[in-house]
Amino acid sequence: MSGRDMVGIAETGSGKTLAFLLPAIVHINAQPYLQRGDGPIVLVLAPTRELAVQTQEECNRFGRSSRIRNTCVYGGTPRGPQARALSEGVEICIATPGRLIDFLESGRTNLRRVTYLVLDEADRMLDMGFEPQIRKITSQVRPDRQTLLWSATWPKEIQGLARDLCREEPVHINVGSMSLRACHNVTQYVDVVQEYEKKDKLKQLLERIMDGSKIVVFTDTKRAADDLTRMLRMDGWPALCIHGDKKQEERDWVLQEFKSGKSPIMIATDVASRGLDVKDLRHVINYDFPGQIEDYVHRIGRTGRAGTKGSAYSFFTPDKYKMAKDLIGVLREAEQAIPPELEKIAQSSMGYGGSSNGRWGGSRGGGGYRGGNGGYRRY
């Protein structure tokens, strides 16, 4: 209400929509009326059509009495009705980044009147690969705007985005804990192994969990991704690889093969997997444990979306001992079982060099995984 920029850390369902919508209505009522050719005064960017529509419903509910008009623009539907609403003039525009850029480039609207900018679920927008679009859109908004950035997590990517978009030090509001939290719909398994054991461990794991479900295997390097893909394909596994050295056409083809289920195993690096949003992704495997705990939470968050259940399996090698304490914190917060070997590593400043016994830490005392490959035939 004071006009300061704000960063809010809150999960979905915490009431944040009204937290930015009601001040937006007050802000609009303090502005001059729209003139012919003006764009919106308030711009809300959202990652998905579903969230955008949900936000519009709240706008309709609370903005009607103030005669504040709004529209919702998103892809996958005809442009005509959305374009007409924009041309007629609206005070609030709720948009997904891709469709909004289409309208900006075609001259259907402009952002010259935007003085109140909201990024809702900013972490998810970055997760879906929208950062270039966000920066392109915000570059067209006047610099004296008020910016509100909402996110469920506070990783370094979101911190950097907040620094770039906010004018001065923003007000920080936390709803709930600021500690890093993994999705509670994901069962986390950690196996403490030696580096030389990982390839055999991966094959054994795939034998146990592979039933045709989609699996993403994360590596730290492009070379490791290529090597793993070659090894798995030689053994008959339906695996493809995606990383930054691949041409865009090949990356698009790999993603299409993966999403369609024709190649249900995808080996990926972190950067190349940006924008990966697969609804029925069942398993995530951290072949190489990442160097930042935020990256671990980000990786395993690819599964367990939209209320579904998922599983994350991680190979933890002794050289990653600096990550052990943070990993234990994430596991404990999510009520996941903590392998004794991992606790030993955390207790030792010099790391732990013992051999794994091949047992996985499971969730809530559930132990490791069992069972065969569900009748899945390799090819």
C-alpha positions as CSV (number, residue, x, y, z in Angstrom):
1,M,0.0,0.0,0.0
2,S,3.0,2.3,0.6
3,G,4.2,1.8,-3.0
4,R,7.4,-0.1,-2.0
5,D,8.5,-3.2,-3.9
6,M,8.0,-6.5,-2.2
7,V,9.2,-10.1,-2.2
8,G,6.8,-12.6,-0.7
9,I,7.7,-16.2,0.0
10,A,4.6,-18.3,0.3
11,E,3.2,-21.6,-0.9
12,T,0.2,-21.9,-3.1
13,G,-3.1,-21.6,-1.1
14,S,-1.6,-19.2,1.4
15,G,-3.9,-16.3,0.4
16,K,-1.3,-14.4,-1.6
17,T,-3.7,-13.6,-4.5
18,L,-5.8,-11.2,-2.3
19,A,-2.5,-9.9,-0.8
20,F,-1.6,-8.4,-4.2
21,L,-5.1,-8.0,-5.7
22,L,-6.7,-5.7,-3.1
23,P,-3.8,-3.2,-3.0
24,A,-3.9,-3.4,-6.9
25,I,-7.5,-2.2,-6.8
26,V,-6.6,0.7,-4.5
27,H,-3.7,1.5,-6.8
28,I,-6.0,1.6,-9.9
29,N,-8.5,3.9,-8.2
30,A,-5.7,6.4,-7.6
31,Q,-4.7,6.5,-11.3
32,P,-6.1,8.6,-14.1
33,Y,-8.8,6.8,-16.2
34,L,-7.6,4.8,-19.2
35,Q,-7.7,6.6,-22.6
36,R,-8.1,5.0,-26.0
37,G,-5.0,3.0,-26.9
38,D,-3.8,2.7,-23.3
39,G,-2.7,-0.7,-22.0
40,P,-3.3,-2.0,-18.5
41,I,-2.4,-0.4,-15.3
42,V,-1.8,-3.7,-13.4
43,L,0.0,-6.6,-15.0
44,V,0.0,-10.0,-13.3
45,L,2.3,-12.7,-14.8
46,A,1.5,-16.3,-14.0
47,P,3.2,-19.5,-15.1
48,T,0.1,-21.5,-16.2
49,R,-3.3,-21.0,-17.7
50,E,-4.9,-22.6,-14.6
51,L,-3.3,-20.1,-12.2
52,A,-4.1,-17.2,-14.5
53,V,-7.7,-18.1,-14.7
54,Q,-7.9,-18.6,-11.0
55,T,-6.5,-15.1,-10.5
56,Q,-9.0,-13.7,-12.9
57,E,-11.9,-15.3,-10.9
58,E,-10.7,-13.4,-7.8
59,C,-10.4,-10.2,-9.9
60,N,-14.0,-10.6,-11.0
61,R,-15.1,-11.3,-7.5
62,F,-13.5,-8.3,-5.8
63,G,-13.1,-5.8,-8.7
64,R,-16.7,-5.8,-10.0
65,S,-18.0,-3.3,-7.4
66,S,-15.2,-0.8,-8.4
67,R,-16.0,-1.2,-12.1
68,I,-12.5,-2.4,-12.8
69,R,-12.1,-4.4,-16.0
70,N,-9.8,-7.3,-16.4
71,T,-8.8,-9.8,-19.0
72,C,-6.8,-13.1,-19.0
73,V,-4.5,-14.0,-21.8
74,Y,-2.9,-17.3,-22.3
75,G,-1.9,-19.7,-25.0
76,G,-3.7,-22.7,-26.4
77,T,-6.9,-20.8,-27.2
78,P,-7.9,-18.4,-30.1
79,R,-6.3,-15.0,-29.9
80,G,-9.3,-13.1,-31.2
81,P,-11.4,-12.7,-28.0
82,Q,-8.3,-11.9,-25.9
83,A,-7.1,-9.3,-28.4
84,R,-10.5,-7.6,-28.5
85,A,-10.6,-7.4,-24.7
86,L,-7.2,-5.8,-24.7
87,S,-8.1,-3.3,-27.4
88,E,-11.3,-2.3,-25.6
89,G,-9.2,-1.4,-22.5
90,V,-8.7,-3.2,-19.2
91,E,-7.2,-2.0,-16.0
92,I,-5.9,-5.5,-15.0
93,C,-4.2,-8.0,-17.4
94,I,-3.4,-11.4,-16.1
95,A,-1.1,-13.2,-18.5
96,T,1.2,-16.1,-19.2
97,P,4.5,-14.8,-20.6
98,G,4.4,-16.4,-24.1
99,R,0.9,-15.2,-25.1
100,L,1.6,-11.7,-23.8
101,I,4.7,-11.4,-25.8
102,D,2.7,-12.4,-28.9
103,F,0.3,-9.5,-28.3
104,L,3.1,-7.0,-27.6
105,E,5.0,-7.9,-30.7
106,S,1.8,-7.6,-32.8
107,G,0.9,-4.3,-31.4
108,R,-2.3,-5.5,-29.8
109,T,-1.4,-3.9,-26.5
110,N,1.4,-2.0,-24.7
111,L,2.7,-1.7,-21.2
112,R,3.2,2.1,-21.0
113,R,0.6,2.5,-18.3
114,V,1.7,-0.4,-16.1
115,T,2.7,0.9,-12.7
116,Y,1.9,-2.2,-10.7
117,L,3.7,-5.4,-11.7
118,V,3.1,-8.8,-10.1
119,L,5.1,-12.0,-10.7
120,D,3.1,-14.8,-9.3
121,E,4.9,-18.2,-8.6
122,A,8.1,-16.7,-10.0
123,D,10.1,-19.8,-9.1
124,R,7.8,-22.0,-11.2
125,M,8.0,-19.5,-14.2
126,L,11.8,-19.9,-14.0
127,D,11.4,-23.6,-13.7
128,M,9.4,-23.7,-16.9
129,G,12.1,-21.6,-18.7
130,F,10.3,-18.3,-18.8
131,E,13.1,-16.1,-17.5
132,P,14.0,-14.6,-21.0
133,Q,10.3,-13.8,-21.6
134,I,10.0,-12.2,-18.1
135,R,12.9,-10.0,-18.7
136,K,11.7,-9.0,-22.1
137,I,8.3,-8.1,-20.8
138,T,9.6,-6.2,-17.7
139,S,12.0,-4.2,-19.9
140,Q,8.9,-2.6,-21.5
141,V,7.4,-1.5,-18.2
142,R,8.2,1.9,-16.9
143,P,11.1,1.9,-14.3
144,D,9.1,3.8,-11.6
145,R,6.6,0.9,-11.3
146,Q,5.8,-1.0,-8.1
147,T,7.0,-4.6,-8.3
148,L,5.6,-7.5,-6.3
149,L,7.4,-10.9,-6.7
150,W,5.9,-14.0,-5.2
151,S,7.6,-17.4,-4.9
152,A,7.3,-20.6,-2.9
153,T,11.1,-20.9,-2.6
154,W,14.0,-18.5,-2.4
155,P,16.8,-20.1,-4.6
156,K,19.7,-18.0,-6.0
157,E,17.9,-17.6,-9.4
158,I,14.9,-16.0,-7.7
159,Q,17.2,-13.8,-5.6
160,G,18.9,-12.6,-8.8
161,L,15.7,-11.9,-10.5
162,A,14.4,-9.9,-7.5
163,R,17.6,-7.8,-7.5
164,D,17.2,-7.0,-11.2
165,L,13.5,-6.2,-11.1
166,C,13.1,-4.3,-7.8
167,R,14.1,-0.6,-7.7
168,E,15.5,-0.6,-4.2
169,E,15.8,-3.1,-1.3
170,P,12.3,-4.6,-1.3
171,V,10.2,-5.5,1.7
172,H,10.4,-9.2,2.4
173,I,7.4,-11.1,3.7
174,N,7.6,-14.8,4.7
175,V,4.5,-16.9,5.1
176,G,5.6,-20.0,7.0
177,S,9.2,-21.2,7.1
178,M,12.0,-19.7,5.1
179,S,14.0,-22.9,5.3
180,L,14.4,-24.9,2.1
181,R,11.7,-27.4,1.7
182,A,11.2,-30.3,-0.7
183,C,7.8,-31.2,-2.1
184,H,6.1,-33.5,0.4
185,N,4.6,-35.5,-2.5
186,V,8.0,-36.8,-3.4
187,T,9.5,-39.9,-1.6
188,Q,13.2,-39.3,-1.3
189,Y,15.7,-42.2,-1.4
190,V,19.4,-41.6,-0.8
191,D,22.1,-44.3,-1.4
192,V,25.7,-43.6,-0.2
193,V,28.0,-45.1,-2.8
194,Q,31.5,-44.9,-4.2
195,E,31.9,-43.3,-7.6
196,Y,32.9,-46.5,-9.3
197,E,29.6,-48.2,-8.1
198,K,27.3,-45.7,-9.7
199,K,26.9,-47.2,-13.2
200,D,26.0,-50.7,-11.8
201,K,23.7,-49.1,-9.2
202,L,21.9,-47.2,-11.9
203,K,21.2,-50.3,-13.9
204,Q,20.0,-52.1,-10.9
205,L,17.7,-49.2,-10.0
206,L,16.2,-49.0,-13.5
207,E,15.6,-52.8,-13.4
208,R,13.5,-52.3,-10.2
209,I,11.5,-49.2,-11.0
210,M,11.2,-49.2,-14.8
211,D,7.6,-50.0,-15.9
212,G,7.3,-47.6,-18.8
213,S,7.0,-44.5,-16.5
214,K,9.0,-41.5,-17.4
215,I,12.3,-41.1,-15.7
216,V,14.8,-38.2,-15.7
217,V,18.4,-38.9,-14.8
218,F,20.5,-35.8,-13.8
219,T,24.2,-35.5,-14.4
220,D,26.6,-32.7,-13.6
221,T,28.4,-32.6,-16.9
222,K,27.5,-33.0,-20.6
223,R,30.2,-35.7,-21.0
224,A,28.6,-37.7,-18.2
225,A,25.2,-37.4,-19.9
226,D,26.6,-38.6,-23.2
227,D,28.5,-41.5,-21.6
228,L,25.4,-42.7,-19.6
229,T,23.1,-42.5,-22.6
230,R,25.6,-44.5,-24.7
231,M,25.9,-47.1,-22.0
232,L,22.2,-47.5,-21.4
233,R,21.3,-47.7,-25.1
234,M,24.0,-50.4,-25.6
235,D,22.2,-52.4,-22.8
236,G,18.9,-51.9,-24.5
237,W,17.4,-49.1,-22.4
238,P,15.2,-46.5,-24.2
239,A,17.3,-43.5,-23.2
240,L,18.0,-40.2,-24.9
241,C,20.2,-37.3,-23.8
242,I,19.7,-33.5,-23.6
243,H,22.4,-30.9,-22.8
244,G,23.6,-27.5,-23.8
245,D,25.8,-28.7,-26.7
246,K,22.9,-30.2,-28.5
247,K,21.3,-28.2,-31.3
248,Q,17.9,-26.8,-30.5
249,E,16.2,-29.0,-33.1
250,E,17.7,-32.1,-31.5
251,R,16.7,-30.9,-28.0
252,D,13.1,-30.3,-29.1
253,W,13.0,-33.8,-30.7
254,V,14.4,-35.4,-27.5
255,L,11.8,-33.6,-25.4
256,Q,9.0,-34.7,-27.7
257,E,10.2,-38.3,-27.7
258,F,10.3,-38.2,-23.9
259,K,7.0,-36.5,-23.3
260,S,5.2,-38.9,-25.8
261,G,6.7,-41.9,-23.9
262,K,8.5,-43.2,-26.9
263,S,11.8,-42.8,-25.0
264,P,10.8,-42.7,-21.3
265,I,14.3,-42.3,-20.0
266,M,16.0,-38.9,-20.4
267,I,19.5,-38.1,-19.3
268,A,19.8,-34.4,-18.6
269,T,22.0,-31.6,-17.2
270,D,20.5,-28.9,-15.1
271,V,20.7,-26.1,-17.6
272,A,19.4,-28.1,-20.5
273,S,16.4,-29.3,-18.5
274,R,15.1,-25.8,-17.8
275,G,11.5,-25.6,-18.9
276,L,10.9,-29.3,-18.4
277,D,7.3,-29.5,-17.2
278,V,6.0,-33.1,-17.6
279,K,2.8,-33.9,-15.7
280,D,3.3,-37.6,-15.5
281,L,7.0,-37.7,-14.7
282,R,7.2,-40.5,-12.1
283,H,10.9,-40.7,-11.1
284,V,13.9,-38.5,-10.8
285,I,17.4,-39.9,-10.4
286,N,20.4,-37.8,-9.2
287,Y,23.2,-39.8,-10.8
288,D,25.5,-37.0,-9.8
289,F,24.5,-35.2,-6.6
290,P,24.4,-31.5,-7.3
291,G,26.8,-29.0,-5.6
292,Q,24.0,-26.8,-4.2
293,I,21.1,-28.0,-2.0
294,E,18.8,-25.6,-3.9
295,D,19.5,-27.6,-7.1
296,Y,18.7,-30.8,-5.3
297,V,15.3,-29.5,-4.3
298,H,14.8,-28.0,-7.8
299,R,15.6,-31.4,-9.5
300,I,13.4,-33.6,-7.3
301,G,10.6,-31.0,-7.7
302,R,10.2,-32.1,-11.3
303,T,8.1,-35.0,-10.0
304,G,5.2,-34.9,-7.5
305,R,3.5,-32.0,-9.2
306,A,-0.2,-31.1,-9.1
307,G,-0.9,-33.4,-6.2
308,T,0.6,-36.5,-7.8
309,K,3.1,-38.8,-6.1
310,G,6.7,-39.1,-7.2
311,S,10.0,-40.6,-6.2
312,A,13.5,-39.2,-6.2
313,Y,16.7,-41.4,-6.0
314,S,20.1,-40.0,-5.3
315,F,23.6,-41.4,-5.4
316,F,25.6,-39.6,-2.7
317,T,29.4,-40.0,-2.9
318,P,31.8,-39.2,-0.1
319,D,33.4,-36.3,-2.0
320,K,30.1,-34.4,-1.5
321,Y,30.5,-34.5,2.3
322,K,29.9,-30.7,2.5
323,M,26.3,-31.3,1.3
324,A,25.5,-33.9,3.8
325,K,24.2,-31.6,6.6
326,D,21.9,-29.7,4.2
327,L,20.6,-32.8,2.7
328,I,19.8,-34.3,6.1
329,G,17.9,-31.1,6.9
330,V,15.8,-31.4,3.7
331,L,15.1,-35.1,4.4
332,R,14.2,-34.4,8.0
333,E,11.8,-31.6,7.2
334,A,10.0,-33.8,4.7
335,E,9.9,-36.7,7.3
336,Q,12.0,-38.9,5.1
337,A,14.3,-41.7,6.5
338,I,18.0,-40.7,6.8
339,P,20.6,-43.4,5.9
340,P,23.1,-44.0,8.7
341,E,25.9,-43.6,6.2
342,L,24.8,-40.1,5.4
343,E,24.7,-39.2,9.1
344,K,28.2,-40.4,9.5
345,I,29.4,-38.3,6.6
346,A,27.7,-35.2,8.2
347,Q,29.4,-35.9,11.5
348,S,32.9,-36.1,9.9
349,S,34.5,-32.9,8.6
350,M,36.9,-35.1,6.6
351,G,34.1,-37.0,4.8
352,Y,33.4,-40.7,4.9
353,G,35.1,-43.3,2.7
354,G,33.2,-46.5,3.6
355,S,31.5,-48.6,1.0
356,S,27.7,-48.6,0.6
357,N,25.8,-51.7,1.6
358,G,23.3,-50.9,-1.2
359,R,20.4,-50.0,1.1
360,W,18.3,-47.0,0.4
361,G,16.9,-44.6,2.9
362,G,13.1,-44.5,2.3
363,S,10.3,-42.4,3.7
364,R,8.6,-42.6,7.0
365,G,10.3,-45.9,7.9
366,G,9.2,-47.5,4.7
367,G,12.7,-48.8,3.9
368,G,14.0,-49.2,0.4
369,Y,12.3,-50.1,-2.8
370,R,11.5,-53.7,-3.8
371,G,10.1,-55.6,-6.7
372,G,10.9,-56.3,-10.3
373,N,10.6,-54.2,-13.4
374,G,6.8,-54.7,-13.7
375,G,7.1,-56.7,-16.8
376,Y,8.6,-53.9,-18.8
377,R,10.6,-55.1,-21.8
378,R,13.7,-53.3,-22.7
379,Y,14.5,-52.7,-26.4
